[in-house]
Amino acid sequence: MRLDPDCIREILLYVENYSGYNVDTEIKYPLKISYFSFSDTPEEPDNTPEELDLIFRRYDEDTLFYHIDYCYKSGLIEEPQYLANYHARIPDLTPYGHELLGQIRDDKNWGKVKAGLTAVRNYSLQAISSIATGVTNGAITAYITSLK
């Protein structure tokens, strides 16, 4: 399967937003989002954000779960617990996942990273990380220069 950088970013954003200390995030297909707290029983969120529904409906089951597995194998998320076909419980991001997401969270920066991936024609995680670091370093340099 071809790696989809947008899917990776969206999984990271989702896990960051909907997991917490002792709270895992569950993703099931057909699409059903819930939270699992180790201190009580699984509960449904009060309302599933519309943007979440739009994000994950863009991907079929195989694509989404392939990328969840890829995020785990690449050290971006903690080990998911696969409960059944197309049902995963994801504990949290790893420190590396938080670091990468910090560089690509902003839509404007993400647009620059995607343009860089297209320019170099390399869509690997290493390329994403390298270009994101370059974009971040460039923004920091521009900010510091503006202070002078």
C-alpha positions, 0 to 999 in steps of 0.5 A: 500500500502507498504511504499517505502522509495526510493519513499519518498526520490525521491519525497523530492529531486524532490520538493526541486530541482524544487520548489521555492519562489512563484514557485510550482512544478506540477506532472501529469500522464502520466508523465509531469513535469512543474512549476507553478509560481504565478507571471505568467502562468505555463511554461514548463521547458527548459528540463526535466532532464533524471534522473527525468524521470527515477526516476518517471517512476519506479512508477505507478500512484497510488504508486507515488501519494500515497507517495505524499499524505503520505509525506504531511500527515507526515509533509514532504511537504506542502499541495499539491493541487490536480487538477485532477486525477494524477495531483498535485501541490506541493508548497515546503518542510516543515522544517522537510522535509528539515531536513530529506532530509539533512540527506538522500540526499547523496547517500552513506548515503542513502545506509547506511540508507537503510541497517539499515532499512533492518537490523532492518526490520522496514521501517517506517518514524520514523525508516528512521529518526532515522537511518539517524540521527544516520548515520549523528551523526556517520559521525560528530563524525568521522570528529571531531575525525579526527581533533584531 
